[in-house]
């Protein structure tokens, strides 16, 4: 699981972005993303992939984009 946070007190910004993957009952890989303001329940998105390679590539891509936007 990867937890990224972005805090900018001057802009009253405190956000999180959580990424993780797991296998489902049918042998596919499920990539889950949760995001929102720190301290509140976030929104969740679930994507399904046929293999772990595709899921890992997508997780790496999402993390790269978020880090470029200032998440650490």
N, CA, C and O atoms as a Tripos MOL2 file, in Angstrom:
@<TRIPOS>MOLECULE
protein
  288   287    72     0     0
PROTEIN
NO_CHARGES

@<TRIPOS>ATOM
      1 N           0.8570   -1.1820    0.0000 N.3       1 UNK1
      2 CA          0.0000    0.0000    0.0000 C.3       1 UNK1
      3 C           0.8910    1.2290    0.0000 C.2       1 UNK1
      4 O           1.9080    1.2710    0.6920 O.2       1 UNK1
      5 N           0.5100    2.2080   -0.7650 N.am      2 UNK2
      6 CA          1.2250    3.4660   -0.8500 C.3       2 UNK2
      7 C           0.3080    4.5760   -0.3500 C.2       2 UNK2
      8 O          -0.8370    4.6940   -0.7860 O.2       2 UNK2
      9 N           0.8250    5.3840    0.5680 N.am      3 UNK3
     10 CA          0.0700    6.5260    1.0740 C.3       3 UNK3
     11 C           0.8330    7.7910    0.7340 C.2       3 UNK3
     12 O           1.9740    7.9700    1.1600 O.2       3 UNK3
     13 N           0.2070    8.6610   -0.0280 N.am      4 UNK4
     14 CA          0.7960    9.9410   -0.4120 C.3       4 UNK4
     15 C          -0.0050   11.0630    0.2290 C.2       4 UNK4
     16 O          -1.2290   10.9850    0.3350 O.2       4 UNK4
     17 N           0.6980   12.1120    0.6580 N.am      5 UNK5
     18 CA          0.0160   13.2490    1.2640 C.3       5 UNK5
     19 C           0.5270   14.5360    0.6460 C.2       5 UNK5
     20 O           1.6750   14.6300    0.2110 O.2       5 UNK5
     21 N          -0.3410   15.5080    0.6190 N.am      6 UNK6
     22 CA          0.0270   16.8400    0.1230 C.3       6 UNK6
     23 C          -0.5270   17.8560    1.1020 C.2       6 UNK6
     24 O          -1.7370   17.9400    1.3090 O.2       6 UNK6
     25 N           0.3570   18.6190    1.6980 N.am      7 UNK7
     26 CA         -0.0420   19.6360    2.6710 C.3       7 UNK7
     27 C           0.5190   20.9910    2.2420 C.2       7 UNK7
     28 O           1.7200   21.1440    2.0190 O.2       7 UNK7
     29 N          -0.3650   21.9510    2.1360 N.am      8 UNK8
     30 CA          0.0120   23.3310    1.8460 C.3       8 UNK8
     31 C          -0.8050   24.2210    2.7670 C.2       8 UNK8
     32 O          -1.9150   24.6220    2.4170 O.2       8 UNK8
     33 N          -0.2610   24.5410    3.9630 N.am      9 UNK9
     34 CA         -1.0200   25.3280    4.9360 C.3       9 UNK9
     35 C          -1.4600   26.6970    4.4160 C.2       9 UNK9
     36 O          -2.5340   27.1780    4.7780 O.2       9 UNK9
     37 N          -0.6550   27.3180    3.5860 N.am     10 UNK10
     38 CA         -1.0090   28.6360    3.0650 C.3      10 UNK10
     39 C          -2.2800   28.5810    2.2100 C.2      10 UNK10
     40 O          -3.0140   29.5640    2.1110 O.2      10 UNK10
     41 N          -2.5290   27.4320    1.6010 N.am     11 UNK11
     42 CA         -3.7240   27.2630    0.7640 C.3      11 UNK11
     43 C          -4.8070   26.4490    1.4790 C.2      11 UNK11
     44 O          -5.8180   26.0900    0.8750 O.2      11 UNK11
     45 N          -4.5920   26.1600    2.7630 N.am     12 UNK12
     46 CA         -5.5220   25.3510    3.5580 C.3      12 UNK12
     47 C          -5.7680   23.9990    2.8880 C.2      12 UNK12
     48 O          -6.9000   23.5230    2.7990 O.2      12 UNK12
     49 N          -4.6720   23.3970    2.4200 N.am     13 UNK13
     50 CA         -4.7630   22.1350    1.7100 C.3      13 UNK13
     51 C          -4.1090   21.0320    2.5300 C.2      13 UNK13
     52 O          -2.9590   21.1600    2.9520 O.2      13 UNK13
     53 N          -4.8400   19.9580    2.7530 N.am     14 UNK14
     54 CA         -4.3220   18.7560    3.4100 C.3      14 UNK14
     55 C          -5.0430   17.5730    2.7720 C.2      14 UNK14
     56 O          -6.1720   17.2500    3.1400 O.2      14 UNK14
     57 N          -4.3820   16.9380    1.8210 N.am     15 UNK15
     58 CA         -5.0170   15.8700    1.0500 C.3      15 UNK15
     59 C          -4.2110   14.5820    1.1570 C.2      15 UNK15
     60 O          -3.0150   14.5950    1.4470 O.2      15 UNK15
     61 N          -4.8940   13.4780    0.9140 N.am     16 UNK16
     62 CA         -4.2140   12.1860    0.8710 C.3      16 UNK16
     63 C          -4.6310   11.4320   -0.3790 C.2      16 UNK16
     64 O          -5.6790   11.6940   -0.9700 O.2      16 UNK16
     65 N          -3.7840   10.4910   -0.7620 N.am     17 UNK17
     66 CA         -4.0620    9.6110   -1.8970 C.3      17 UNK17
     67 C          -3.4690    8.2570   -1.5390 C.2      17 UNK17
     68 O          -2.2590    8.1480   -1.3370 O.2      17 UNK17
     69 N          -4.2920    7.2350   -1.4570 N.am     18 UNK18
     70 CA         -3.8570    5.8990   -1.0510 C.3      18 UNK18
     71 C          -4.0750    4.9420   -2.2110 C.2      18 UNK18
     72 O          -5.1330    4.9440   -2.8390 O.2      18 UNK18
     73 N          -3.0560    4.1150   -2.4940 N.am     19 UNK19
     74 CA         -3.0990    3.1450   -3.5840 C.3      19 UNK19
     75 C          -2.7610    1.7660   -3.0540 C.2      19 UNK19
     76 O          -1.8290    1.6180   -2.2640 O.2      19 UNK19
     77 N          -3.5030    0.7550   -3.4770 N.am     20 UNK20
     78 CA         -3.1200   -0.6140   -3.1480 C.3      20 UNK20
     79 C          -3.7440   -1.5770   -4.1360 C.2      20 UNK20
     80 O          -4.7080   -1.2520   -4.8300 O.2      20 UNK20
     81 N          -3.1720   -2.7700   -4.1830 N.am     21 UNK21
     82 CA         -3.6620   -3.8040   -5.0920 C.3      21 UNK21
     83 C          -3.8080   -5.1110   -4.3240 C.2      21 UNK21
     84 O          -3.0760   -5.3780   -3.3710 O.2      21 UNK21
     85 N          -4.7660   -5.9130   -4.7580 N.am     22 UNK22
     86 CA         -4.9630   -7.2360   -4.1700 C.3      22 UNK22
     87 C          -5.6510   -8.1300   -5.2000 C.2      22 UNK22
     88 O          -6.1910   -7.6530   -6.1980 O.2      22 UNK22
     89 N          -5.6190   -9.4120   -4.9400 N.am     23 UNK23
     90 CA         -6.2700  -10.3630   -5.8430 C.3      23 UNK23
     91 C          -7.7260  -10.5340   -5.4300 C.2      23 UNK23
     92 O          -8.0580  -10.4800   -4.2460 O.2      23 UNK23
     93 N          -8.5880  -10.7410   -6.4180 N.am     24 UNK24
     94 CA         -9.9850  -11.0180   -6.0970 C.3      24 UNK24
     95 C         -10.2370  -12.5260   -6.1820 C.2      24 UNK24
     96 O          -9.3080  -13.2880   -6.4490 O.2      24 UNK24
     97 N         -11.4460  -12.9550   -5.9650 N.am     25 UNK25
     98 CA        -11.7810  -14.3810   -5.9330 C.3      25 UNK25
     99 C         -11.6930  -15.0590   -7.2930 C.2      25 UNK25
    100 O         -11.6170  -16.2860   -7.3580 O.2      25 UNK25
    101 N         -11.7030  -14.3090   -8.3610 N.am     26 UNK26
    102 CA        -11.6930  -14.8570   -9.7050 C.3      26 UNK26
    103 C         -10.3260  -14.8040  -10.3660 C.2      26 UNK26
    104 O         -10.2140  -15.0470  -11.5670 O.2      26 UNK26
    105 N          -9.2810  -14.4900   -9.6010 N.am     27 UNK27
    106 CA         -7.9240  -14.5040  -10.1350 C.3      27 UNK27
    107 C          -7.4750  -13.2190  -10.7920 C.2      27 UNK27
    108 O          -6.3540  -13.1430  -11.2940 O.2      27 UNK27
    109 N          -8.3110  -12.2240  -10.7990 N.am     28 UNK28
    110 CA         -7.9120  -10.9290  -11.3550 C.3      28 UNK28
    111 C          -7.2660  -10.0870  -10.2580 C.2      28 UNK28
    112 O          -7.3590  -10.4120   -9.0740 O.2      28 UNK28
    113 N          -6.6250   -9.0260  -10.6590 N.am     29 UNK29
    114 CA         -6.0040   -8.1020   -9.7140 C.3      29 UNK29
    115 C          -6.8760   -6.8610   -9.6120 C.2      29 UNK29
    116 O          -7.2960   -6.2990  -10.6240 O.2      29 UNK29
    117 N          -7.1410   -6.4440   -8.3940 N.am     30 UNK30
    118 CA         -7.9710   -5.2760   -8.1360 C.3      30 UNK30
    119 C          -7.0630   -4.1510   -7.6510 C.2      30 UNK30
    120 O          -6.3260   -4.3180   -6.6790 O.2      30 UNK30
    121 N          -7.1150   -3.0110   -8.3250 N.am     31 UNK31
    122 CA         -6.3720   -1.8200   -7.9100 C.3      31 UNK31
    123 C          -7.3690   -0.8660   -7.2900 C.2      31 UNK31
    124 O          -8.3520   -0.4770   -7.9200 O.2      31 UNK31
    125 N          -7.1040   -0.4880   -6.0320 N.am     32 UNK32
    126 CA         -8.0020    0.4120   -5.3200 C.3      32 UNK32
    127 C          -7.2910    1.7320   -5.0440 C.2      32 UNK32
    128 O          -6.1210    1.7750   -4.6630 O.2      32 UNK32
    129 N          -8.0400    2.7930   -5.2500 N.am     33 UNK33
    130 CA         -7.5350    4.1400   -4.9910 C.3      33 UNK33
    131 C          -8.5120    4.8390   -4.0670 C.2      33 UNK33
    132 O          -9.7270    4.7620   -4.2540 O.2      33 UNK33
    133 N          -7.9730    5.5210   -3.0720 N.am     34 UNK34
    134 CA         -8.8040    6.3180   -2.1680 C.3      34 UNK34
    135 C          -8.1480    7.6830   -2.0490 C.2      34 UNK34
    136 O          -6.9290    7.7820   -1.9060 O.2      34 UNK34
    137 N          -8.9600    8.7390   -2.1090 N.am     35 UNK35
    138 CA         -8.4120   10.0830   -2.0200 C.3      35 UNK35
    139 C          -9.4120   11.0050   -1.3320 C.2      35 UNK35
    140 O         -10.6100   10.7300   -1.2790 O.2      35 UNK35
    141 N          -8.8770   12.1140   -0.8030 N.am     36 UNK36
    142 CA         -9.7360   13.0940   -0.1510 C.3      36 UNK36
    143 C          -8.9470   13.9710    0.7920 C.2      36 UNK36
    144 O          -7.7170   14.0060    0.7530 O.2      36 UNK36
    145 N          -9.6720   14.6820    1.6450 N.am     37 UNK37
    146 CA         -9.0410   15.5460    2.6380 C.3      37 UNK37
    147 C          -8.6090   14.7030    3.8290 C.2      37 UNK37
    148 O          -9.3270   13.7940    4.2450 O.2      37 UNK37
    149 N          -7.4490   15.0040    4.3700 N.am     38 UNK38
    150 CA         -6.9620   14.3000    5.5500 C.3      38 UNK38
    151 C          -7.9400   14.5370    6.6900 C.2      38 UNK38
    152 O          -8.3210   15.6740    6.9670 O.2      38 UNK38
    153 N          -8.3430   13.4560    7.3490 N.am     39 UNK39
    154 CA         -9.2690   13.5490    8.4620 C.3      39 UNK39
    155 C         -10.7150   13.2870    8.0930 C.2      39 UNK39
    156 O         -11.5840   13.2670    8.9650 O.2      39 UNK39
    157 N         -10.9820   13.0870    6.8280 N.am     40 UNK40
    158 CA        -12.3560   12.7970    6.4010 C.3      40 UNK40
    159 C         -12.3470   11.5270    5.5600 C.2      40 UNK40
    160 O         -11.3070   11.1610    5.0120 O.2      40 UNK40
    161 N         -13.4860   10.8480    5.4480 N.am     41 UNK41
    162 CA        -13.5270    9.6670    4.5910 C.3      41 UNK41
    163 C         -13.3110   10.0680    3.1330 C.2      41 UNK41
    164 O         -13.8320   11.0840    2.6720 O.2      41 UNK41
    165 N         -12.5600    9.2790    2.4380 N.am     42 UNK42
    166 CA        -12.2560    9.6230    1.0590 C.3      42 UNK42
    167 C         -13.1670    8.9340    0.0680 C.2      42 UNK42
    168 O         -14.0140    8.1190    0.4340 O.2      42 UNK42
    169 N         -12.9790    9.2740   -1.1840 N.am     43 UNK43
    170 CA        -13.6850    8.6050   -2.2740 C.3      43 UNK43
    171 C         -12.8520    7.4010   -2.6780 C.2      43 UNK43
    172 O         -11.6290    7.4140   -2.5340 O.2      43 UNK43
    173 N         -13.4970    6.3710   -3.1790 N.am     44 UNK44
    174 CA        -12.8080    5.1380   -3.5480 C.3      44 UNK44
    175 C         -13.1380    4.7820   -4.9900 C.2      44 UNK44
    176 O         -14.2770    4.9090   -5.4410 O.2      44 UNK44
    177 N         -12.1130    4.3360   -5.6960 N.am     45 UNK45
    178 CA        -12.3080    3.8360   -7.0560 C.3      45 UNK45
    179 C         -11.6300    2.4720   -7.1500 C.2      45 UNK45
    180 O         -10.5220    2.2870   -6.6460 O.2      45 UNK45
    181 N         -12.2860    1.5390   -7.7840 N.am     46 UNK46
    182 CA        -11.7680    0.1850   -7.9370 C.3      46 UNK46
    183 C         -11.6640   -0.1330   -9.4250 C.2      46 UNK46
    184 O         -12.6270    0.0270  -10.1750 O.2      46 UNK46
    185 N         -10.4730   -0.5900   -9.8440 N.am     47 UNK47
    186 CA        -10.2410   -0.9930  -11.2280 C.3      47 UNK47
    187 C          -9.7800   -2.4430  -11.2410 C.2      47 UNK47
    188 O          -9.0390   -2.8590  -10.3500 O.2      47 UNK47
    189 N         -10.2030   -3.2190  -12.2320 N.am     48 UNK48
    190 CA         -9.8560   -4.6290  -12.3390 C.3      48 UNK48
    191 C          -8.8830   -4.8480  -13.4930 C.2      48 UNK48
    192 O          -9.0300   -4.2640  -14.5670 O.2      48 UNK48
    193 N          -7.8830   -5.7030  -13.2510 N.am     49 UNK49
    194 CA         -6.8890   -6.0410  -14.2740 C.3      49 UNK49
    195 C          -6.7580   -7.5440  -14.3580 C.2      49 UNK49
    196 O          -6.9520   -8.2440  -13.3640 O.2      49 UNK49
    197 N          -6.4270   -8.0510  -15.5420 N.am     50 UNK50
    198 CA         -6.3180   -9.4900  -15.7410 C.3      50 UNK50
    199 C          -5.0290  -10.0760  -15.1770 C.2      50 UNK50
    200 O          -4.9860  -11.2580  -14.8350 O.2      50 UNK50
    201 N          -3.9730   -9.2590  -15.0750 N.am     51 UNK51
    202 CA         -2.7180   -9.7910  -14.5400 C.3      51 UNK51
    203 C          -2.0170   -8.7560  -13.6640 C.2      51 UNK51
    204 O          -2.3220   -7.5650  -13.7110 O.2      51 UNK51
    205 N          -1.0810   -9.2380  -12.8760 N.am     52 UNK52
    206 CA         -0.3680   -8.3730  -11.9220 C.3      52 UNK52
    207 C           0.5620   -7.3870  -12.6160 C.2      52 UNK52
    208 O           0.8200   -6.3070  -12.0840 O.2      52 UNK52
    209 N           1.0650   -7.7350  -13.7810 N.am     53 UNK53
    210 CA          1.9750   -6.8460  -14.5080 C.3      53 UNK53
    211 C           1.2710   -5.5600  -14.9240 C.2      53 UNK53
    212 O           1.8040   -4.4660  -14.7380 O.2      53 UNK53
    213 N           0.0890   -5.6940  -15.4790 N.am     54 UNK54
    214 CA         -0.6790   -4.5120  -15.8840 C.3      54 UNK54
    215 C          -1.0590   -3.6670  -14.6750 C.2      54 UNK54
    216 O          -1.0000   -2.4390  -14.7290 O.2      54 UNK54
    217 N          -1.4480   -4.3200  -13.5890 N.am     55 UNK55
    218 CA         -1.8260   -3.5930  -12.3720 C.3      55 UNK55
    219 C          -0.6430   -2.8330  -11.7940 C.2      55 UNK55
    220 O          -0.7830   -1.6780  -11.3900 O.2      55 UNK55
    221 N           0.5280   -3.4770  -11.7500 N.am     56 UNK56
    222 CA          1.7260   -2.8230  -11.2080 C.3      56 UNK56
    223 C           2.1410   -1.6280  -12.0670 C.2      56 UNK56
    224 O           2.5600   -0.5970  -11.5410 O.2      56 UNK56
    225 N           2.0240   -1.7690  -13.3810 N.am     57 UNK57
    226 CA          2.3610   -0.6570  -14.2750 C.3      57 UNK57
    227 C           1.4180    0.5160  -14.0500 C.2      57 UNK57
    228 O           1.8540    1.6670  -14.0480 O.2      57 UNK57
    229 N           0.1330    0.2380  -13.8590 N.am     58 UNK58
    230 CA         -0.8420    1.3020  -13.6270 C.3      58 UNK58
    231 C          -0.6040    1.9750  -12.2830 C.2      58 UNK58
    232 O          -0.6940    3.1990  -12.1830 O.2      58 UNK58
    233 N          -0.2990    1.1860  -11.2390 N.am     59 UNK59
    234 CA         -0.0030    1.7680   -9.9250 C.3      59 UNK59
    235 C           1.2090    2.6890   -9.9950 C.2      59 UNK59
    236 O           1.1980    3.7810   -9.4280 O.2      59 UNK59
    237 N           2.2530    2.2480  -10.6890 N.am     60 UNK60
    238 CA          3.4580    3.0740  -10.8290 C.3      60 UNK60
    239 C           3.1460    4.3680  -11.5690 C.2      60 UNK60
    240 O           3.6550    5.4280  -11.2070 O.2      60 UNK60
    241 N           2.3240    4.2910  -12.5890 N.am     61 UNK61
    242 CA          1.9570    5.4860  -13.3670 C.3      61 UNK61
    243 C           1.1750    6.4790  -12.5190 C.2      61 UNK61
    244 O           1.4490    7.6790  -12.5500 O.2      61 UNK61
    245 N           0.1960    5.9790  -11.7550 N.am     62 UNK62
    246 CA         -0.5980    6.8600  -10.8990 C.3      62 UNK62
    247 C           0.2910    7.5280   -9.8550 C.2      62 UNK62
    248 O           0.1760    8.7290   -9.6080 O.2      62 UNK62
    249 N           1.1790    6.7430   -9.2420 N.am     63 UNK63
    250 CA          2.0670    7.3110   -8.2290 C.3      63 UNK63
    251 C           2.9790    8.3740   -8.8240 C.2      63 UNK63
    252 O           3.2130    9.4080   -8.1990 O.2      63 UNK63
    253 N           3.4900    8.1340  -10.0120 N.am     64 UNK64
    254 CA          4.3460    9.1120  -10.6790 C.3      64 UNK64
    255 C           3.6030   10.4250  -10.9290 C.2      64 UNK64
    256 O           4.1500   11.5020  -10.6930 O.2      64 UNK64
    257 N           2.3830   10.3400  -11.3950 N.am     65 UNK65
    258 CA          1.5860   11.5420  -11.6690 C.3      65 UNK65
    259 C           1.3140   12.3110  -10.3790 C.2      65 UNK65
    260 O           1.4280   13.5360  -10.3540 O.2      65 UNK65
    261 N           0.9580   11.6070   -9.3170 N.am     66 UNK66
    262 CA          0.6570   12.2680   -8.0420 C.3      66 UNK66
    263 C           1.9030   12.9190   -7.4530 C.2      66 UNK66
    264 O           1.8220   14.0210   -6.9110 O.2      66 UNK66
    265 N           3.0480   12.2620   -7.5500 N.am     67 UNK67
    266 CA          4.2890   12.8690   -7.0260 C.3      67 UNK67
    267 C           4.6490   14.1200   -7.8130 C.2      67 UNK67
    268 O           5.1630   15.0870   -7.2510 O.2      67 UNK67
    269 N           4.3820   14.1000   -9.1080 N.am     68 UNK68
    270 CA          4.6490   15.2810   -9.9370 C.3      68 UNK68
    271 C           3.7620   16.4480   -9.5290 C.2      68 UNK68
    272 O           4.1500   17.6060   -9.6790 O.2      68 UNK68
    273 N           2.5580   16.1460   -9.0060 N.am     69 UNK69
    274 CA          1.6360   17.1810   -8.5660 C.3      69 UNK69
    275 C           1.9040   17.6780   -7.1460 C.2      69 UNK69
    276 O           1.1990   18.5590   -6.6530 O.2      69 UNK69
    277 N           2.9260   17.1150   -6.4850 N.am     70 UNK70
    278 CA          3.2950   17.6250   -5.1670 C.3      70 UNK70
    279 C           3.0050   16.7040   -3.9990 C.2      70 UNK70
    280 O           3.2500   17.0750   -2.8510 O.2      70 UNK70
    281 N           2.4900   15.5140   -4.2620 N.am     71 UNK71
    282 CA          2.2580   14.5500   -3.1890 C.3      71 UNK71
    283 C           3.5830   13.9040   -2.8050 C.2      71 UNK71
    284 O           4.4300   13.6490   -3.6620 O.2      71 UNK71
    285 N           3.7560   13.6430   -1.5200 N.am     72 UNK72
    286 CA          4.9990   12.9970   -1.0530 C.3      72 UNK72
    287 C           4.6620   11.8780   -0.1080 C.2      72 UNK72
    288 O           5.5610   11.2070    0.3990 O.2      72 UNK72
@<TRIPOS>BOND
     1     1     2 1
     2     2     3 1
     3     3     4 2
     4     3     5 am
     5     5     6 1
     6     6     7 1
     7     7     8 2
     8     7     9 am
     9     9    10 1
    10    10    11 1
    11    11    12 2
    12    11    13 am
    13    13    14 1
    14    14    15 1
    15    15    16 2
    16    15    17 am
    17    17    18 1
    18    18    19 1
    19    19    20 2
    20    19    21 am
    21    21    22 1
    22    22    23 1
    23    23    24 2
    24    23    25 am
    25    25    26 1
    26    26    27 1
    27    27    28 2
    28    27    29 am
    29    29    30 1
    30    30    31 1
    31    31    32 2
    32    31    33 am
    33    33    34 1
    34    34    35 1
    35    35    36 2
    36    35    37 am
    37    37    38 1
    38    38    39 1
    39    39    40 2
    40    39    41 am
    41    41    42 1
    42    42    43 1
    43    43    44 2
    44    43    45 am
    45    45    46 1
    46    46    47 1
    47    47    48 2
    48    47    49 am
    49    49    50 1
    50    50    51 1
    51    51    52 2
    52    51    53 am
    53    53    54 1
    54    54    55 1
    55    55    56 2
    56    55    57 am
    57    57    58 1
    58    58    59 1
    59    59    60 2
    60    59    61 am
    61    61    62 1
    62    62    63 1
    63    63    64 2
    64    63    65 am
    65    65    66 1
    66    66    67 1
    67    67    68 2
    68    67    69 am
    69    69    70 1
    70    70    71 1
    71    71    72 2
    72    71    73 am
    73    73    74 1
    74    74    75 1
    75    75    76 2
    76    75    77 am
    77    77    78 1
    78    78    79 1
    79    79    80 2
    80    79    81 am
    81    81    82 1
    82    82    83 1
    83    83    84 2
    84    83    85 am
    85    85    86 1
    86    86    87 1
    87    87    88 2
    88    87    89 am
    89    89    90 1
    90    90    91 1
    91    91    92 2
    92    91    93 am
    93    93    94 1
    94    94    95 1
    95    95    96 2
    96    95    97 am
    97    97    98 1
    98    98    99 1
    99    99   100 2
   100    99   101 am
   101   101   102 1
   102   102   103 1
   103   103   104 2
   104   103   105 am
   105   105   106 1
   106   106   107 1
   107   107   108 2
   108   107   109 am
   109   109   110 1
   110   110   111 1
   111   111   112 2
   112   111   113 am
   113   113   114 1
   114   114   115 1
   115   115   116 2
   116   115   117 am
   117   117   118 1
   118   118   119 1
   119   119   120 2
   120   119   121 am
   121   121   122 1
   122   122   123 1
   123   123   124 2
   124   123   125 am
   125   125   126 1
   126   126   127 1
   127   127   128 2
   128   127   129 am
   129   129   130 1
   130   130   131 1
   131   131   132 2
   132   131   133 am
   133   133   134 1
   134   134   135 1
   135   135   136 2
   136   135   137 am
   137   137   138 1
   138   138   139 1
   139   139   140 2
   140   139   141 am
   141   141   142 1
   142   142   143 1
   143   143   144 2
   144   143   145 am
   145   145   146 1
   146   146   147 1
   147   147   148 2
   148   147   149 am
   149   149   150 1
   150   150   151 1
   151   151   152 2
   152   151   153 am
   153   153   154 1
   154   154   155 1
   155   155   156 2
   156   155   157 am
   157   157   158 1
   158   158   159 1
   159   159   160 2
   160   159   161 am
   161   161   162 1
   162   162   163 1
   163   163   164 2
   164   163   165 am
   165   165   166 1
   166   166   167 1
   167   167   168 2
   168   167   169 am
   169   169   170 1
   170   170   171 1
   171   171   172 2
   172   171   173 am
   173   173   174 1
   174   174   175 1
   175   175   176 2
   176   175   177 am
   177   177   178 1
   178   178   179 1
   179   179   180 2
   180   179   181 am
   181   181   182 1
   182   182   183 1
   183   183   184 2
   184   183   185 am
   185   185   186 1
   186   186   187 1
   187   187   188 2
   188   187   189 am
   189   189   190 1
   190   190   191 1
   191   191   192 2
   192   191   193 am
   193   193   194 1
   194   194   195 1
   195   195   196 2
   196   195   197 am
   197   197   198 1
   198   198   199 1
   199   199   200 2
   200   199   201 am
   201   201   202 1
   202   202   203 1
   203   203   204 2
   204   203   205 am
   205   205   206 1
   206   206   207 1
   207   207   208 2
   208   207   209 am
   209   209   210 1
   210   210   211 1
   211   211   212 2
   212   211   213 am
   213   213   214 1
   214   214   215 1
   215   215   216 2
   216   215   217 am
   217   217   218 1
   218   218   219 1
   219   219   220 2
   220   219   221 am
   221   221   222 1
   222   222   223 1
   223   223   224 2
   224   223   225 am
   225   225   226 1
   226   226   227 1
   227   227   228 2
   228   227   229 am
   229   229   230 1
   230   230   231 1
   231   231   232 2
   232   231   233 am
   233   233   234 1
   234   234   235 1
   235   235   236 2
   236   235   237 am
   237   237   238 1
   238   238   239 1
   239   239   240 2
   240   239   241 am
   241   241   242 1
   242   242   243 1
   243   243   244 2
   244   243   245 am
   245   245   246 1
   246   246   247 1
   247   247   248 2
   248   247   249 am
   249   249   250 1
   250   250   251 1
   251   251   252 2
   252   251   253 am
   253   253   254 1
   254   254   255 1
   255   255   256 2
   256   255   257 am
   257   257   258 1
   258   258   259 1
   259   259   260 2
   260   259   261 am
   261   261   262 1
   262   262   263 1
   263   263   264 2
   264   263   265 am
   265   265   266 1
   266   266   267 1
   267   267   268 2
   268   267   269 am
   269   269   270 1
   270   270   271 1
   271   271   272 2
   272   271   273 am
   273   273   274 1
   274   274   275 1
   275   275   276 2
   276   275   277 am
   277   277   278 1
   278   278   279 1
   279   279   280 2
   280   279   281 am
   281   281   282 1
   282   282   283 1
   283   283   284 2
   284   283   285 am
   285   285   286 1
   286   286   287 1
   287   287   288 2
@<TRIPOS>SUBSTRUCTURE
     1 UNK1         2 RESIDUE 1 A UNK
     2 UNK2         6 RESIDUE 1 A UNK
     3 UNK3        10 RESIDUE 1 A UNK
     4 UNK4        14 RESIDUE 1 A UNK
     5 UNK5        18 RESIDUE 1 A UNK
     6 UNK6        22 RESIDUE 1 A UNK
     7 UNK7        26 RESIDUE 1 A UNK
     8 UNK8        30 RESIDUE 1 A UNK
     9 UNK9        34 RESIDUE 1 A UNK
    10 UNK10       38 RESIDUE 1 A UNK
    11 UNK11       42 RESIDUE 1 A UNK
    12 UNK12       46 RESIDUE 1 A UNK
    13 UNK13       50 RESIDUE 1 A UNK
    14 UNK14       54 RESIDUE 1 A UNK
    15 UNK15       58 RESIDUE 1 A UNK
    16 UNK16       62 RESIDUE 1 A UNK
    17 UNK17       66 RESIDUE 1 A UNK
    18 UNK18       70 RESIDUE 1 A UNK
    19 UNK19       74 RESIDUE 1 A UNK
    20 UNK20       78 RESIDUE 1 A UNK
    21 UNK21       82 RESIDUE 1 A UNK
    22 UNK22       86 RESIDUE 1 A UNK
    23 UNK23       90 RESIDUE 1 A UNK
    24 UNK24       94 RESIDUE 1 A UNK
    25 UNK25       98 RESIDUE 1 A UNK
    26 UNK26      102 RESIDUE 1 A UNK
    27 UNK27      106 RESIDUE 1 A UNK
    28 UNK28      110 RESIDUE 1 A UNK
    29 UNK29      114 RESIDUE 1 A UNK
    30 UNK30      118 RESIDUE 1 A UNK
    31 UNK31      122 RESIDUE 1 A UNK
    32 UNK32      126 RESIDUE 1 A UNK
    33 UNK33      130 RESIDUE 1 A UNK
    34 UNK34      134 RESIDUE 1 A UNK
    35 UNK35      138 RESIDUE 1 A UNK
    36 UNK36      142 RESIDUE 1 A UNK
    37 UNK37      146 RESIDUE 1 A UNK
    38 UNK38      150 RESIDUE 1 A UNK
    39 UNK39      154 RESIDUE 1 A UNK
    40 UNK40      158 RESIDUE 1 A UNK
    41 UNK41      162 RESIDUE 1 A UNK
    42 UNK42      166 RESIDUE 1 A UNK
    43 UNK43      170 RESIDUE 1 A UNK
    44 UNK44      174 RESIDUE 1 A UNK
    45 UNK45      178 RESIDUE 1 A UNK
    46 UNK46      182 RESIDUE 1 A UNK
    47 UNK47      186 RESIDUE 1 A UNK
    48 UNK48      190 RESIDUE 1 A UNK
    49 UNK49      194 RESIDUE 1 A UNK
    50 UNK50      198 RESIDUE 1 A UNK
    51 UNK51      202 RESIDUE 1 A UNK
    52 UNK52      206 RESIDUE 1 A UNK
    53 UNK53      210 RESIDUE 1 A UNK
    54 UNK54      214 RESIDUE 1 A UNK
    55 UNK55      218 RESIDUE 1 A UNK
    56 UNK56      222 RESIDUE 1 A UNK
    57 UNK57      226 RESIDUE 1 A UNK
    58 UNK58      230 RESIDUE 1 A UNK
    59 UNK59      234 RESIDUE 1 A UNK
    60 UNK60      238 RESIDUE 1 A UNK
    61 UNK61      242 RESIDUE 1 A UNK
    62 UNK62      246 RESIDUE 1 A UNK
    63 UNK63      250 RESIDUE 1 A UNK
    64 UNK64      254 RESIDUE 1 A UNK
    65 UNK65      258 RESIDUE 1 A UNK
    66 UNK66      262 RESIDUE 1 A UNK
    67 UNK67      266 RESIDUE 1 A UNK
    68 UNK68      270 RESIDUE 1 A UNK
    69 UNK69      274 RESIDUE 1 A UNK
    70 UNK70      278 RESIDUE 1 A UNK
    71 UNK71      282 RESIDUE 1 A UNK
    72 UNK72      286 RESIDUE 1 A UNK
